[in-house]
Amino acid sequence: MKIPSSIWTLLIGIVLTLVSLWYGQNHGLLPTAASDEAVLIDGLFSAMLTVSMGIFLIVEGVLIYSIFKYRRRAGDNEDGPPIEGNVPLEILWTAIPAIIVIGISVYSFDVYNQIGGLNPHGGHEAPMMQEAMKQQGTAIAATLSDTPSNKAQNLLSQADQAAPNNAPQLVIDVSALQYAWIFTYPDTGVTTGELHLPIGKEIQMNMTANDVIHAFWVPEFRLKQDVIPGRQTEVRITPRKEGSYTLICAELCGPYHGAMQTQVVVESQAAFDSWMQEQLVASKDTLNQAVAMNPADMPPDEFLAPYTQNMGIHPEMLHQVHH
């Protein structure tokens, strides 16, 4: 019994659809999803991969079928019959891509809105950095001197309160410079080179660069944001999985670009509070050391050594920037 071509087309379509759906949901191409935003972006990626896999199988299947079906046979030196124009087919191959593109665009826009849209990702002007590196470093040291220990209690009490009017539950200032990341927690004044985040809290990071363009990228968060000199950019993250992740600069920023990495630690609220208290104690000890030193008698890299060491900045990097 000869099976009609329409039945074959239907069966092949069902198989291709099932294969595409299975692969789109079981590709295993992405790292661990460690934030609410990562889950949304993974869903978009899986949908796009499902559609792409279906198109790939159809195109390659037709190509392989045509190679065997219409291959040149021995003794056949004639051209095939000329076929010109097929309006229904042309409408079909124009309408289907248009529907796919519109669908993906609407889905992408919805995901973009859910992760913040234009508001958190929009930048606004920030004062340009006019001072040299040694003056920036001195400002970092001065920031530590303004750290009152009683601010820690304010942070701990505010962390458990719901954020009204879509306000973030924690704000962190991020400064990028060749070749290090510096994080400041405004509520306590703590400045560090390792980013610690409490799990389940919506966190807004206000980012600026001191020299050239950098890019904030944690693959497990699925968010990447340019950090631009003289302009503040923002990104919101809600971490959902405890662990240590690598923060990478994703914008070529100089000869040591590959070394511009640090750790992002996602931990429980209790562990985060304990770490914050430790930083406050360490900041106080560092301040006492700074008071005993005379900056005028020391080169900038030596004066900043106690601070940069705690921030994870290598002395070689500081020396390179200074020169």
C-alpha positions, -999 to +999 in steps of 0.1 A: +000+000+000+014+034-010+012+060+017+001+094+005+027+121+005+004+142+028+006+115+055+044+113+051+046+150+055+024+149+086+044+121+102+078+138+095+064+170+109+054+153+141+088+137+145+107+169+138+085+188+163+091+162+190+128+161+184+131+199+184+110+202+216+131+175+234+164+190+224+153+226+232+145+215+268+174+191+273+203+208+255+225+212+286+244+241+269+241+267+297+258+269+331+239+268+364+211+293+366+218+312+399+193+340+397+157+348+389+168+366+358+187+335+346+156+314+347+137+338+324+166+342+300+171+304+299+134+300+289+139+324+260+171+307+250+154+273+250+125+286+229+148+300+203+169+269+203+137+248+198+127+268+168+162+269+154+166+231+157+133+226+139+144+249+110+178+232+109+163+197+106+138+208+079+164+225+058+190+198+062+164+171+056+152+186+024+188+191+013+198+155+019+165+142+003+171+163-028+207+152-031+196+116-033+162+120-051+174+143-078+209+132-083+223+129-118+218+094-131+239+075-157+228+082-192+206+111-182+219+143-198+187+163-199+177+192-178+146+189-156+114+206-166+114+244-160+093+255-131+086+292-125+065+308-099+045+292-070+026+319-052+012+297-024+047+284-016+062+319-017+035+332+007+042+302+029+080+307+032+075+344+037+047+341+063+063+314+085+097+333+091+077+365+097+056+348+124+086+333+140+105+366+141+075+385+155+069+357+181+105+357+193+105+396+194+075+397+216+088+370+239+122+388+241+106+421+249+085+405+277+116+388+292+135+421+290+107+439+308+106+413+335+143+416+342+141+454+345+136+467+310+148+502+302+147+514+337+175+496+355+196+492+324+194+529+314+224+550+322+226+586+333+254+610+335+279+606+363+307+630+371+338+623+350+369+611+369+395+638+366+420+627+391+450+605+387+452+570+399+470+579+431+443+604+440+416+578+433+434+554+456+437+581+483+399+586+480+394+549+485+414+550+517+395+581+529+362+562+523+373+536+548+379+563+574+342+573+572+329+539+580+309+540+613+304+505+628+268+514+639+257+514+603+259+476+602+229+473+625+209+496+602+218+473+573+208+441+592+174+456+602+166+469+567+176+437+549+145+419+562+120+446+553+101+445+520+112+471+495+084+495+487+076+510+453+098+484+435+129+497+453+158+473+456+165+456+489+202+462+487+222+488+467+259+482+458+282+507+441+305+490+416+337+507+404+357+492+375+393+501+369+422+485+352+423+457+363+400+452+393+365+455+406+357+475+437+324+471+455+311+496+480+280+490+503+266+525+509+246+514+540+278+505+559+306+521+539+323+488+535+346+486+504+359+453+491+372+435+460+349+405+465+312+407+459+290+392+485+252+389+479+224+377+502+203+350+486+167+359+476+172+397+478+167+420+448+200+439+444+207+469+424+243+477+413+252+512+403+283+509+381+309+533+368+343+530+353+374+550+363+393+547+330+381+527+300+349+507+292+346+474+311+317+449+312+301+432+342+294+396+335+285+366+357+276+337+334+254+321+360+233+352+364+229+356+326+233+393+328+260+414+311+262+452+315+287+476+301+305+498+327+313+532+311+336+561+322+316+592+331+283+574+330+264+553+355+248+521+344+226+499+366+216+463+367+193+444+391+199+408+402+180+385+425+204+356+433+186+323+440+214+297+444+241+298+470+277+293+458+308+311+445+307+324+409+333+342+388+328+378+378+344+384+344+352+416+326+337+409+291+350+440+274+387+442+262+401+468+285+439+465+282+468+441+282+458+425+316+421+422+306+421+384+311+431+388+347+402+412+356+382+387+375+369+383+411+345+361+430+308+366+436+296+348+468+259+342+471+251+332+507+224+331+533+213+363+550+230+352+582+262+344+565+261+378+547+255+396+579+284+378+596+307+387+566+296+423+568+305+425+605+339+410+597+345+437+570+336+464+594+361+452+620+388+448+593+381+483+580+385+497+615+419+480+619+430+492+584+420+528+594+441+526+625+471+516+603+464+544+579+464+570+607+498+559+617+512+564+582+523+597+565+510+596+529+533+624+519+564+603+526+552+572+507+547+564+470+510+558+460+514+521+454+530+515+488+504+537+506+475+519+490+490+484+495+469+476+527+437+486+510+443+470+476+454+438+493+420+435+510+402+443+478+420+416+458+440+441+437+475+428+429+503+453+436+516+448+400+483+460+386+485+492+408+520+498+397+511+494+360+482+519+364+504+544+383+530+544+355 
